[in-house]
């Protein structure tokens, strides 16, 4: 990049790449190389202008690229500025909805994608060596049992948290990120597609069967249990909320 200090990390970029995109790429390299955690303050705009020998407009555009993709956030007020974003998948999910909406993908497509993806992650979680995957799921399961089935919002949140733990212990960070993004997009509509209280016990039972399979390192059983769990929910949605499943995913 023109104006970079000697020793600044650089990788080959296409000739057509904009200056702001090069700056954004380098900031990502910095976050990776320095192992910066979410919430860590990044250099101020003036410092970036000096480092890259560019004007404020290029730095601001670079920060906007990173912000819109959820990779950083911009704090306002005294002591504000860019900070490292969260890695929980919400930024990736928000960015993905732009593409999903442009192609006319529906919530039914989204649910079908989850049904295809999550069983794979369950199988990989069960295949992990040691006891960490099973212990993490068991802890999440135990927490969920303390949530009343009559508290719809907390019950939905607890259910979602269990799935998030399942992704995280799969050992596959890329598929886990995709699954978290799909889950987050779906959760925007979760209040409208809630299982009735009388059937919520099935969610708890399914989570227990999934946990047991992961603890026993039974990949085939873990995969089967997650697939059946999601297919049960998908069938419920088809029977009760087909109009919602037909809605196009919107950018959020």
C-alpha positions as CSV (number, residue, x, y, z in Angstrom):
1,X,0.0,0.0,0.0
2,X,1.3,3.5,-0.8
3,X,2.5,5.3,2.3
4,X,2.7,2.2,4.6
5,X,5.6,2.3,7.0
6,X,8.4,-0.2,6.5
7,X,7.7,-3.5,8.3
8,X,3.9,-3.1,8.0
9,X,2.3,-6.4,7.1
10,X,1.3,-6.6,3.5
11,X,-0.3,-9.2,1.3
12,X,-0.9,-9.2,-2.4
13,X,-4.0,-7.3,-3.4
14,X,-5.7,-6.9,-6.7
15,X,-4.6,-3.8,-8.6
16,X,-8.2,-2.6,-8.6
17,X,-8.6,-2.6,-4.8
18,X,-9.5,0.8,-3.4
19,X,-7.2,2.5,-0.9
20,X,-9.9,2.2,1.8
21,X,-10.2,-1.5,1.2
22,X,-6.5,-1.9,1.6
23,X,-6.6,0.0,4.9
24,X,-9.5,-2.2,6.1
25,X,-7.6,-5.3,5.2
26,X,-4.5,-4.1,7.1
27,X,-6.6,-3.3,10.2
28,X,-8.0,-6.8,10.1
29,X,-4.4,-8.2,9.9
30,X,-3.5,-6.1,12.9
31,X,-6.5,-7.5,14.9
32,X,-5.4,-11.0,13.9
33,X,-1.7,-10.6,14.5
34,X,-2.1,-8.9,17.8
35,X,-4.9,-11.2,18.9
36,X,-7.0,-8.2,19.9
37,X,-10.2,-9.2,21.7
38,X,-13.7,-7.6,21.3
39,X,-13.9,-4.2,22.8
40,X,-10.2,-3.4,22.4
41,X,-9.6,0.2,21.3
42,X,-8.1,0.7,17.9
43,X,-5.9,3.6,16.9
44,X,-7.6,6.9,16.4
45,X,-8.4,8.3,13.0
46,X,-5.5,10.8,13.2
47,X,-3.0,8.0,13.9
48,X,-4.3,5.9,11.0
49,X,-4.0,8.8,8.7
50,X,-0.4,9.3,9.7
51,X,0.4,5.5,9.5
52,X,-1.0,5.0,6.1
53,X,-0.2,8.5,4.8
54,X,-3.8,9.1,3.6
55,X,-6.6,11.6,4.2
56,X,-9.4,11.2,6.7
57,X,-11.9,10.3,3.9
58,X,-10.0,7.0,3.1
59,X,-9.7,6.1,6.8
60,X,-13.4,6.8,7.5
61,X,-14.5,4.7,4.5
62,X,-12.3,1.9,5.7
63,X,-13.8,2.0,9.1
64,X,-17.3,2.0,7.5
65,X,-16.4,-1.1,5.6
66,X,-15.4,-2.9,8.8
67,X,-18.3,-1.5,10.8
68,X,-21.1,-2.5,8.3
69,X,-19.7,-6.0,8.4
70,X,-19.7,-6.1,12.2
71,X,-16.0,-6.4,12.5
72,X,-15.6,-3.2,14.5
73,X,-17.9,-0.7,16.1
74,X,-17.6,3.0,16.5
75,X,-18.0,4.5,19.9
76,X,-19.1,8.1,20.2
77,X,-18.4,10.8,22.7
78,X,-15.3,11.4,24.8
79,X,-12.8,8.6,24.5
80,X,-14.7,7.2,21.5
81,X,-13.5,5.8,18.3
82,X,-13.2,2.4,16.6
83,X,-13.1,-0.8,18.8
84,X,-12.8,-4.4,17.8
85,X,-16.2,-6.0,17.2
86,X,-17.8,-9.1,18.6
87,X,-17.2,-12.5,17.1
88,X,-20.6,-13.8,17.9
89,X,-21.8,-13.9,14.3
90,X,-24.4,-11.1,14.4
91,X,-22.3,-8.9,12.1
92,X,-21.9,-11.7,9.7
93,X,-25.6,-12.5,9.9
94,X,-26.6,-8.9,9.2
95,X,-24.3,-8.7,6.2
96,X,-25.6,-12.0,5.0
97,X,-29.2,-10.8,5.0
98,X,-28.3,-8.3,2.3
99,X,-27.5,-11.1,0.0
100,X,-30.4,-13.3,1.1
101,X,-32.9,-10.5,0.5
102,X,-31.3,-9.7,-2.9
103,X,-31.8,-13.3,-4.1
104,X,-35.3,-13.6,-2.6
105,X,-34.4,-16.3,-0.1
106,X,-37.2,-17.0,2.3
107,X,-37.4,-18.0,6.0
108,X,-38.2,-21.5,4.7
109,X,-34.9,-21.5,2.9
110,X,-33.2,-20.4,6.1
111,X,-34.8,-23.1,8.1
112,X,-33.9,-25.7,5.5
113,X,-30.3,-24.5,5.6
114,X,-30.2,-24.8,9.4
115,X,-31.7,-28.4,9.2
116,X,-28.9,-29.3,6.8
117,X,-26.0,-27.6,8.6
118,X,-26.6,-28.2,12.3
119,X,-26.6,-32.0,12.2
120,X,-23.1,-31.8,10.7
121,X,-21.9,-29.6,13.5
122,X,-23.4,-32.0,16.0
123,X,-21.5,-34.9,14.5
124,X,-18.3,-33.0,14.6
125,X,-18.9,-32.0,18.2
126,X,-19.3,-35.7,19.2
127,X,-16.1,-36.5,17.3
128,X,-14.1,-34.1,19.4
129,X,-11.6,-35.8,21.7
130,X,-11.9,-35.4,25.5
131,X,-14.9,-34.3,27.5
132,X,-15.0,-30.6,26.9
133,X,-17.8,-30.6,24.3
134,X,-20.0,-32.8,26.3
135,X,-19.4,-30.9,29.5
136,X,-20.2,-27.6,27.8
137,X,-23.5,-28.9,26.5
138,X,-24.4,-30.5,29.8
139,X,-23.8,-27.2,31.6
140,X,-26.1,-25.4,29.0
141,X,-28.7,-28.1,29.4
142,X,-28.7,-27.8,33.2
143,X,-29.1,-24.0,33.0
144,X,-32.1,-24.4,30.7
145,X,-33.9,-26.7,33.1
146,X,-34.2,-23.9,35.5
147,X,-36.1,-21.8,33.0
148,X,-39.9,-22.0,33.2
149,X,-41.6,-23.3,30.1
150,X,-44.3,-20.6,30.6
151,X,-41.7,-17.8,30.2
152,X,-41.7,-17.7,26.4
153,X,-38.9,-15.3,25.8
154,X,-36.5,-16.9,28.3
155,X,-37.4,-20.3,27.1
156,X,-36.6,-19.3,23.5
157,X,-33.3,-17.6,24.6
158,X,-32.3,-20.7,26.5
159,X,-33.1,-22.9,23.5
160,X,-31.0,-20.7,21.3
161,X,-28.1,-20.6,23.7
162,X,-28.0,-24.4,23.7
163,X,-27.6,-24.4,19.9
164,X,-24.9,-21.7,20.1
165,X,-22.9,-23.9,22.5
166,X,-23.3,-26.9,20.1
167,X,-21.8,-24.8,17.3
168,X,-19.0,-23.6,19.4
169,X,-17.8,-27.1,20.5
170,X,-17.9,-28.5,16.9
171,X,-14.3,-27.6,16.3
172,X,-15.2,-26.0,13.0
173,X,-15.1,-22.2,13.4
174,X,-16.3,-21.4,9.8
175,X,-19.4,-23.6,9.9
176,X,-20.0,-22.5,13.5
177,X,-20.0,-18.9,12.3
178,X,-22.5,-19.7,9.5
179,X,-24.8,-21.5,11.9
180,X,-24.7,-18.7,14.4
181,X,-25.6,-16.2,11.7
182,X,-28.5,-18.3,10.5
183,X,-29.7,-18.7,14.1
184,X,-29.5,-15.0,14.7
185,X,-31.5,-14.2,11.6
186,X,-34.1,-16.7,12.5
187,X,-34.3,-15.4,16.1
188,X,-35.6,-12.0,14.8
189,X,-38.9,-13.8,14.2
190,X,-38.8,-16.3,17.1
191,X,-41.6,-14.6,19.0
192,X,-44.0,-15.4,16.2
193,X,-43.1,-19.1,15.8
194,X,-43.0,-20.3,19.4
195,X,-43.9,-23.8,20.3
196,X,-46.9,-24.0,22.6
197,X,-46.2,-24.7,26.3
198,X,-47.5,-28.2,26.0
199,X,-44.9,-29.2,23.5
200,X,-41.9,-27.4,25.0
201,X,-40.9,-30.5,27.0
202,X,-39.9,-32.1,23.6
203,X,-37.2,-29.4,23.2
204,X,-35.8,-30.3,26.6
205,X,-35.9,-34.0,25.8
206,X,-34.2,-33.4,22.4
207,X,-31.4,-31.4,24.0
208,X,-30.8,-34.1,26.5
209,X,-30.6,-36.8,23.8
210,X,-28.2,-34.6,21.8
211,X,-26.0,-34.0,24.9
212,X,-26.0,-37.7,25.7
213,X,-24.8,-38.5,22.2
214,X,-22.0,-35.9,22.2
215,X,-20.9,-37.1,25.7
216,X,-20.7,-40.7,24.3
217,X,-18.8,-39.5,21.2
218,X,-21.6,-41.1,19.0
219,X,-21.4,-38.9,15.9
220,X,-24.1,-40.7,14.0
221,X,-26.5,-40.5,16.9
222,X,-25.8,-36.8,17.6
223,X,-26.3,-36.0,13.9
224,X,-29.6,-37.9,13.9
225,X,-30.9,-36.3,17.0
226,X,-30.2,-32.8,15.8
227,X,-31.8,-33.5,12.4
228,X,-34.9,-34.9,14.1
229,X,-35.1,-32.0,16.5
230,X,-35.0,-29.4,13.7
231,X,-37.3,-31.4,11.5
232,X,-39.8,-31.5,14.3
233,X,-39.7,-27.7,14.7
234,X,-39.8,-27.2,10.9
235,X,-42.9,-29.3,10.6
236,X,-44.5,-27.4,13.4
237,X,-43.8,-24.1,11.6
238,X,-45.1,-25.5,8.3
239,X,-48.4,-26.5,9.9
240,X,-48.9,-23.4,11.9
241,X,-47.0,-20.5,10.3
242,X,-46.5,-21.3,6.6
243,X,-47.1,-17.6,5.7
244,X,-44.1,-16.6,7.9
245,X,-41.9,-19.2,6.3
246,X,-42.8,-17.8,2.9
247,X,-41.6,-14.3,3.9
248,X,-38.4,-13.1,2.2
249,X,-35.4,-12.6,4.6
250,X,-34.9,-8.9,5.0
251,X,-31.8,-6.9,5.8
252,X,-31.5,-6.1,9.5
